Structure formats: C-alpha cells, structure tokens
Amino acid sequence: MNLLVISHKETWSDHQSPTGFSTKGGFPFQMEALSELFDETQILSLQRASDPPPGLVPLTGNHLQVKTLPEPKGHDLERKLRLVLHLPRWLMAVWQEVAKADAVHTPLPGDLGTVGMIIALLQKKPLFVRHCGRWGIPSSAFDGWLQRFLERIAGSRNVVMATGGADHPPSSRNPAISWIFSTALTAPELDETPTAKPWKAGEPLRLVTVGSLLPGKNISALIAALPELLARNPELNLEVIGTGRLLEDLQQQTRQLGLEEIVIFSGNLSHDEVMAHLSQSHVFVFPTHSEGFPKALLEAMACGLPIVASPVSVIPSLLEGGAGLLLNGQDAPSIANALADLLSDPEKMAVMGRLARERAQSYTLERWRDEIGQRLSEAWGKPLKQKYVDPDQGAELA
C-alpha cells in the first residue's frame, strides 16, 4: 500500500538527507516509524526558503520520498491572506498526489493538511487523520470547527485519532475517535538513554524545561518563581530549551528580575542534544496551561528526572504512582512552593526519578507504530504492507 502524508510541517532543503529534506521536532522520527507499516510512503509538506535552524533531523524511512510546496510567508492574518495566492497551486498538486495514493494521512491542524483531508474525502480514499493539537480545547475558531468536523466524519474507512489520553474516549459524540500518545523514542533509545544523577542537598541545582516559548507554556510564571527559590537554594539555575515568539519578553523579564546568570536560554536543540541536556539536569518543570500529549515530559521521564507539572490532559495519568508532583496552581507562588516541597526530600526525588524512567518504557515509537497499524488494518480491511513469495526461496516475505 502506498501512503501519502500531507502535512503543514515546515521542511528545509538538505543535501545530506537521503530524501533531500530535513525538519524538526518529533515529526521525522514518527514518519520513519509510520513508513515501516507501508510499502511506500510519500510526504507532501511545506518548504521554507529561510535559513535552516539548528537541530534539524533528516526525513527518512522505508521507501520514503518527500515532495514540497512553497510555504506562504508571514504569520497569522498575513499568512492567511497570502494563502489565497497559493491555494490554486496547492489544490492542483494535492489533487494529483491524492489520486495516485492508496491511502492518505493528514496530521492536523494545519492549512495544507486540511486541504489534503478534504480532497481525500472527495476522492473517497482511505483516510487517517491524527489531531496533534489539544483535543477538546480548540486553539482557534478554525480548530473548533475542525474538531467538530472530525467528529462527523470519523468511522468506517476514516480513522481519526486524537493526540492525548484519558480514561474516557476523546468524543462523546463519536466513539470511533480514539486516543494516541506521542513519542520520538524507540525502545533501544530508551534503554540507552543515560539516567540523570539524583540531586543531593547542598549541591548546585539544575532545573530544566522544554517547549515552544508560547503563552500556553507558562514559562513566565516559572521564571517569576525563581527569586523565592533562590532564597532557599542560592545555587540553582534554570535551562529553557526551545524558542518562540515570547523569547524576547522572557529574556526581558529575566533581566528585570536580575536573573541573567540564573536562567539559560538554550534555543532549539537537536533531539540528541535535548536528551543529553535533560540527563545532566535534576528536575523537569512543566507548568503548562494546556497540552495534548507532552512529548518533552516523556523524554524527561526517560532520563529519570523527577517531574513537577500541571495536572492537565494526560499528565496526571503519566505521573500516577509517584513518578512526579502535580501543581496545585500554575502561578509563581504555587510553582515555588511545589519545588520547595520536592527539594525538601532528596530521597523521594530519587525514587520519583526511577519511577518516571520505568513509566517511560511503555511509550515507545514501536508501540506507537503498532497501535496505529492495527487500527488502520482493522478499519481498511486489508494489510498495509503486501506480502509476496520470493521465487528463489519459496518463502513468504513482508
């Protein structure tokens, strides 16, 4: 079976990549895993003309190819207006690619993915939609419409999965929608990930957080909590890994509080670099307001870090059994109090870290791939990868 993935994920030209393109985040790891389910996989995504940022990962996989369309320039309203100019070309290219595909996968929300979903429905192709945002908490009016639309179409050959997790289905309106977690770690990588050294009282303390620097991540409250913590633990620092439109505001806040030597903004790092930095830290702090499935938190757990996080989305389930501490509030005093409580018992912190690492072992890319593969095979009524008989050996091979 030939799978076409239509995604808004931005890519950059990369002559060192086997496919000629690279991107960032967990997307390339997930696409490599997904390609193992199919005979051939093609990704149609948006290409940026800007200089590539650090930390890119090549797009590669089992018989995987990449085609791109130019990305509209600008942000928000400007981007939407420019999208009108790109739409005719998008429609023609997507229509042609969908027509050649056996099945279509669209990670959403996103402009190009939405176009691909609609065209796949018009051409009556087997469709797999993965909502990668915050299911049940729309990020915009468009995302609200999208979630309602997905509730209407899910079922039969239209497989819809929502990134996240809970003890109840994502949708009360349509039980055909199911949860799927998010990860970028294979089982061997989890085994090989170095375990962070537990913190001991009197040692310098290294706090870390990872994520896009956007309002919902609540990094400002974390920075505001540091002066109170410094009064109790004068030798500490906070590393902020990631970037986003709030970077300058957060840097200014850091200067105003006199924390320039305490807060380290590391920017975007490669996946390997993120894991290395996490394994050299003591506590992962995640005071987010809302979340889908926090891949960064899972990676911190894989490194054996005790966690302090907001009780939103699937986080309480991930940390159940003592793998972390849930915040009672998401303001600066609540964060400071939670961290002070955690730091008062270094032995408990070490136990939390061990439990966190054990919990992370359940969330591998192999399991992610296999859960998706089973669901698609059941819905589409046929194997995703054809089998054939080797004429020389007479053996049936996958």
C-alpha positions as CSV (number, residue, x, y, z in Angstrom):
1,M,0.0,0.0,0.0
2,N,1.2,3.5,-0.9
3,L,0.6,6.1,1.8
4,L,0.5,9.8,1.2
5,V,1.2,12.1,4.2
6,I,0.0,15.6,3.7
7,S,1.3,17.9,6.4
8,H,1.8,21.6,7.1
9,K,5.1,20.7,8.8
10,E,7.8,23.0,7.6
11,T,10.8,21.4,5.9
12,W,14.1,22.7,4.7
13,S,16.2,21.6,1.8
14,D,19.1,19.4,3.0
15,H,21.6,17.8,0.6
16,Q,22.9,15.5,3.3
17,S,19.4,14.0,3.9
18,P,18.6,10.8,1.9
19,T,15.3,12.4,0.8
20,G,16.8,15.9,0.3
21,F,14.9,17.4,3.2
22,S,15.0,17.8,6.9
23,T,12.7,19.1,9.6
24,K,12.5,19.5,13.4
25,G,10.6,18.1,16.4
26,G,9.3,14.5,16.7
27,F,7.8,14.5,13.1
28,P,10.8,12.9,11.3
29,F,11.0,10.1,13.9
30,Q,7.3,9.4,13.7
31,M,7.3,9.4,9.9
32,E,10.2,7.0,9.8
33,A,8.2,4.6,12.1
34,L,5.0,5.1,10.2
35,S,6.8,4.3,6.9
36,E,7.6,0.8,8.2
37,L,3.9,-0.1,8.0
38,F,3.6,0.6,4.3
39,D,5.2,-0.5,1.0
40,E,5.9,3.1,0.1
41,T,5.3,6.5,1.8
42,Q,5.4,9.9,0.3
43,I,5.3,13.2,2.3
44,L,3.9,16.3,0.8
45,S,4.8,19.3,3.0
46,L,5.7,22.9,3.0
47,Q,9.2,24.1,2.2
48,R,10.7,27.2,3.9
49,A,13.1,29.4,2.0
50,S,14.7,30.8,5.1
51,D,18.0,29.6,6.5
52,P,17.5,26.3,8.4
53,P,17.5,26.5,12.2
54,P,19.8,24.3,14.3
55,G,18.7,20.9,15.4
56,L,17.1,19.6,12.2
57,V,16.6,15.9,11.6
58,P,16.7,14.3,8.1
59,L,13.4,13.0,6.8
60,T,14.0,9.3,6.0
61,G,12.3,6.0,6.2
62,N,11.2,2.8,4.4
63,H,10.8,3.7,0.7
64,L,10.0,7.3,1.9
65,Q,10.0,10.2,-0.5
66,V,9.4,13.9,0.1
67,K,7.8,16.5,-2.2
68,T,7.2,20.1,-1.1
69,L,5.2,23.2,-1.9
70,P,6.3,26.7,-1.1
71,E,5.1,28.0,2.3
72,P,3.1,31.3,2.4
73,K,5.1,34.0,4.1
74,G,4.1,35.9,7.2
75,H,2.1,34.9,10.3
76,D,-1.5,34.8,11.4
77,L,-3.7,37.1,9.3
78,E,-0.9,38.0,6.8
79,R,-0.3,34.3,6.2
80,K,-4.0,33.6,5.7
81,L,-4.2,36.3,3.1
82,R,-1.1,35.1,1.2
83,L,-2.6,31.6,1.4
84,V,-5.3,32.7,-1.1
85,L,-2.5,33.2,-3.7
86,H,-1.1,29.7,-3.0
87,L,-4.4,27.8,-2.9
88,P,-4.8,27.2,-6.6
89,R,-1.4,25.6,-6.9
90,W,-2.0,23.6,-3.7
91,L,-5.3,22.3,-4.9
92,M,-3.9,21.1,-8.2
93,A,-0.8,19.5,-6.6
94,V,-2.7,17.8,-3.7
95,W,-5.4,16.5,-6.0
96,Q,-2.9,14.8,-8.3
97,E,-0.9,13.3,-5.4
98,V,-4.0,12.0,-3.6
99,A,-5.2,10.4,-6.9
100,K,-2.0,8.4,-7.1
101,A,-2.1,7.3,-3.4
102,D,-3.7,4.2,-1.9
103,A,-4.4,5.9,1.4
104,V,-3.9,9.4,2.9
105,H,-2.7,10.6,6.3
106,T,-3.2,14.2,7.4
107,P,-1.7,15.4,10.7
108,L,-3.9,18.3,11.8
109,P,-4.5,21.2,12.5
110,G,-2.8,22.9,9.5
111,D,-3.7,24.6,6.3
112,L,-2.2,22.1,3.9
113,G,-3.3,19.0,5.9
114,T,-6.9,20.3,5.9
115,V,-6.8,20.7,2.1
116,G,-5.5,17.2,1.8
117,M,-8.2,15.8,4.1
118,I,-11.0,17.3,2.1
119,I,-9.6,16.2,-1.2
120,A,-9.1,12.6,0.2
121,L,-12.7,12.6,1.3
122,L,-13.8,13.8,-2.2
123,Q,-11.8,11.1,-3.9
124,K,-13.0,8.5,-1.3
125,K,-9.6,7.4,-0.3
126,P,-8.9,5.5,2.9
127,L,-8.1,8.4,5.3
128,F,-6.1,8.5,8.6
129,V,-6.4,11.8,10.5
130,R,-4.2,12.5,13.5
131,H,-5.2,15.6,15.5
132,C,-2.0,16.7,17.1
133,G,-3.3,19.7,19.0
134,R,-5.2,20.0,22.2
135,W,-8.3,17.8,21.6
136,G,-11.3,19.3,23.4
137,I,-9.6,22.7,23.9
138,P,-9.6,24.3,20.4
139,S,-6.7,26.7,19.9
140,S,-8.8,28.8,17.5
141,A,-12.2,29.1,15.9
142,F,-10.9,27.1,12.9
143,D,-9.6,24.4,15.2
144,G,-13.0,24.3,16.9
145,W,-14.7,23.8,13.5
146,L,-12.1,21.2,12.6
147,Q,-12.7,19.1,15.8
148,R,-16.5,19.2,15.1
149,F,-15.9,18.1,11.5
150,L,-13.7,15.2,12.6
151,E,-16.4,14.1,14.9
152,R,-18.8,13.9,11.9
153,I,-16.5,12.0,9.5
154,A,-14.8,9.5,11.9
155,G,-15.8,5.9,11.3
156,S,-15.7,3.3,8.6
157,R,-12.5,4.0,6.4
158,N,-12.0,7.4,8.0
159,V,-9.7,6.7,11.0
160,V,-9.4,9.7,13.4
161,M,-7.1,9.6,16.4
162,A,-6.6,12.4,18.9
163,T,-3.2,13.0,20.5
164,G,-3.5,12.8,24.2
165,G,-5.0,10.3,26.7
166,A,-7.7,9.9,29.3
167,D,-9.8,7.3,31.0
168,H,-12.7,8.2,28.6
169,P,-12.9,8.4,24.8
170,P,-12.0,11.7,23.2
171,S,-15.5,12.3,21.9
172,S,-18.9,11.6,23.4
173,R,-20.5,12.3,20.0
174,N,-18.4,9.8,18.1
175,P,-16.8,6.8,19.9
176,A,-14.9,5.9,16.7
177,I,-12.3,8.6,17.6
178,S,-9.5,7.1,19.8
179,W,-6.5,8.4,21.7
180,I,-2.9,8.1,20.6
181,F,0.1,9.1,22.5
182,S,3.1,11.0,21.1
183,T,6.8,10.0,21.4
184,A,10.1,10.1,19.5
185,L,11.9,7.4,21.4
186,T,12.5,3.9,20.2
187,A,12.8,1.0,22.7
188,P,16.6,0.8,22.1
189,E,17.0,4.5,22.6
190,L,15.1,4.3,25.9
191,D,17.4,1.6,27.1
192,E,20.5,3.5,26.1
193,T,19.3,6.9,27.5
194,P,21.6,7.8,30.4
195,T,19.9,8.3,33.7
196,A,20.2,11.7,35.3
197,K,22.2,11.8,38.6
198,P,19.9,12.3,41.6
199,W,20.2,15.7,43.3
200,K,21.7,15.8,46.8
201,A,21.1,18.6,49.3
202,G,23.9,21.2,49.2
203,E,24.7,20.6,45.5
204,P,24.0,23.1,42.8
205,L,20.5,22.5,41.5
206,R,19.8,22.3,37.8
207,L,16.1,22.9,36.7
208,V,15.1,22.4,33.1
209,T,12.0,22.9,30.9
210,V,11.5,22.2,27.2
211,G,8.9,23.6,24.9
212,S,7.9,26.3,22.5
213,L,8.0,29.7,24.1
214,L,4.3,30.5,23.7
215,P,1.8,31.9,26.3
216,G,0.2,28.5,27.0
217,K,3.6,27.0,28.2
218,N,3.6,29.4,31.2
219,I,7.3,29.9,31.3
220,S,6.9,33.4,32.6
221,A,5.4,32.1,35.9
222,L,8.3,29.6,36.2
223,I,10.8,32.4,35.9
224,A,8.9,34.5,38.4
225,A,9.1,31.7,40.9
226,L,12.9,31.7,40.9
227,P,13.6,34.6,43.3
228,E,11.7,32.8,46.1
229,L,13.5,29.5,45.3
230,L,16.9,31.3,45.3
231,A,16.3,32.4,48.9
232,R,16.2,28.8,49.9
233,N,18.6,27.3,47.3
234,P,21.1,30.0,46.3
235,E,23.0,27.7,43.9
236,L,20.5,26.9,41.2
237,N,19.9,27.6,37.5
238,L,17.0,27.1,35.1
239,E,17.7,26.0,31.5
240,V,14.9,26.8,29.0
241,I,15.2,24.7,25.9
242,G,13.1,25.9,22.9
243,T,12.2,29.1,21.1
244,G,9.1,31.0,20.1
245,R,7.6,34.5,19.9
246,L,7.9,35.1,23.7
247,L,11.6,34.7,23.7
248,E,12.4,38.4,23.9
249,D,9.7,39.0,26.5
250,L,11.1,36.2,28.7
251,Q,14.6,37.5,28.3
252,Q,13.5,40.9,29.4
253,Q,11.6,39.5,32.4
254,T,14.8,37.7,33.3
255,R,16.8,40.9,33.2
256,Q,14.3,42.8,35.2
257,L,14.4,40.2,38.0
258,G,18.2,40.2,37.9
259,L,18.3,36.5,36.8
260,E,20.6,36.8,33.8
261,E,23.1,34.4,35.3
262,I,20.4,32.0,36.6
263,V,18.2,31.5,33.5
264,I,19.9,29.9,30.4
265,F,18.0,30.2,27.1
266,S,19.4,27.4,25.0
267,G,17.2,27.8,22.0
268,N,16.3,24.9,19.6
269,L,18.5,21.8,20.1
270,S,18.7,18.6,18.2
271,H,16.9,15.6,19.7
272,D,20.1,14.1,20.9
273,E,21.2,17.4,22.4
274,V,17.9,17.7,24.3
275,M,18.3,14.2,25.7
276,A,21.9,15.0,26.8
277,H,20.8,18.2,28.5
278,L,18.0,16.5,30.3
279,S,20.2,13.7,31.5
280,Q,22.5,16.4,33.1
281,S,19.7,18.1,35.0
282,H,17.9,17.4,38.3
283,V,14.3,18.4,37.9
284,F,12.0,18.9,34.9
285,V,9.4,21.6,35.4
286,F,6.3,21.8,33.2
287,P,3.8,24.4,34.3
288,T,1.8,24.4,31.1
289,H,-1.8,25.6,30.9
290,S,-3.0,23.0,28.4
291,E,-1.4,20.2,26.5
292,G,-2.1,17.4,24.0
293,F,0.4,14.7,24.8
294,P,3.6,16.2,26.2
295,K,6.5,14.5,24.3
296,A,9.1,16.6,26.1
297,L,7.8,15.5,29.5
298,L,8.0,11.9,28.4
299,E,11.6,12.4,27.3
300,A,12.4,13.9,30.7
301,M,10.9,10.9,32.4
302,A,13.0,8.6,30.2
303,C,16.1,10.4,31.6
304,G,14.9,9.6,35.1
305,L,14.1,13.1,36.2
306,P,11.6,13.8,38.9
307,I,8.8,15.9,37.4
308,V,6.8,19.0,38.6
309,A,3.9,19.6,36.2
310,S,0.4,20.9,35.8
311,P,-2.5,18.5,36.2
312,V,-3.7,18.9,32.7
313,S,-4.5,16.5,29.8
314,V,-2.8,13.1,30.2
315,I,-0.1,14.4,32.7
316,P,-1.8,13.0,35.9
317,S,-2.0,9.6,34.3
318,L,1.6,9.7,33.2
319,L,2.8,10.6,36.7
320,E,0.5,8.4,38.7
321,G,2.1,6.1,41.1
322,G,4.6,8.7,42.3
323,A,6.6,9.5,39.1
324,G,6.2,13.2,39.7
325,L,4.5,16.0,41.6
326,L,1.4,17.8,40.3
327,L,1.0,21.5,40.8
328,N,-1.9,22.8,42.9
329,G,-1.8,26.1,40.9
330,Q,0.0,27.5,37.9
331,D,1.1,30.8,39.3
332,A,4.6,31.7,40.5
333,P,3.9,31.0,44.3
334,S,2.4,27.7,43.5
335,I,5.4,26.6,41.4
336,A,7.8,27.9,44.0
337,N,6.0,26.0,46.8
338,A,5.8,22.8,44.8
339,L,9.5,22.9,44.0
340,A,10.4,23.7,47.7
341,D,8.3,20.8,48.8
342,L,10.1,18.5,46.3
343,L,13.5,19.7,47.3
344,S,12.9,19.1,50.9
345,D,13.2,15.3,50.4
346,P,16.1,14.3,48.0
347,E,15.5,10.6,48.7
348,K,11.9,10.9,47.5
349,M,13.2,12.8,44.4
350,A,15.4,9.8,43.6
351,V,12.5,7.4,43.9
352,M,10.4,9.7,41.6
353,G,13.1,9.6,39.0
354,R,13.3,5.8,39.0
355,L,9.5,5.5,38.7
356,A,9.4,8.1,35.9
357,R,12.0,6.2,33.9
358,E,10.0,2.9,34.4
359,R,6.8,4.6,33.2
360,A,8.5,6.0,30.1
361,Q,9.4,2.5,28.9
362,S,5.8,1.9,27.9
363,Y,5.7,4.8,25.4
364,T,8.0,3.7,22.6
365,L,7.8,4.5,18.9
366,E,7.4,0.8,18.2
367,R,4.2,0.7,20.3
368,W,3.0,4.0,18.7
369,R,3.5,2.5,15.2
370,D,1.9,-0.8,16.1
371,E,-1.2,0.7,17.7
372,I,-1.7,2.8,14.6
373,G,-1.1,-0.1,12.3
374,Q,-3.6,-2.3,14.0
375,R,-6.3,0.4,13.9
376,L,-5.7,1.1,10.2
377,S,-5.7,-2.6,9.2
378,E,-8.9,-3.2,11.0
379,A,-10.6,-0.1,9.5
380,W,-9.4,-0.6,6.0
381,G,-9.9,-4.4,5.9
382,K,-6.6,-5.3,4.4
383,P,-2.9,-5.4,5.3
384,L,-0.9,-2.2,4.9
385,K,2.1,-3.9,3.5
386,Q,1.7,-6.5,0.8
387,K,3.3,-9.9,1.1
388,Y,4.8,-11.8,-1.8
389,V,6.5,-15.1,-2.4
390,D,10.2,-15.0,-3.2
391,P,10.5,-17.1,-6.4
392,D,14.1,-18.2,-5.5
393,Q,13.5,-19.1,-1.9
394,G,9.8,-20.0,-2.0
395,A,9.3,-18.1,1.3
396,E,6.6,-15.6,2.0
397,L,8.3,-12.3,2.9
398,A,6.9,-9.0,4.3
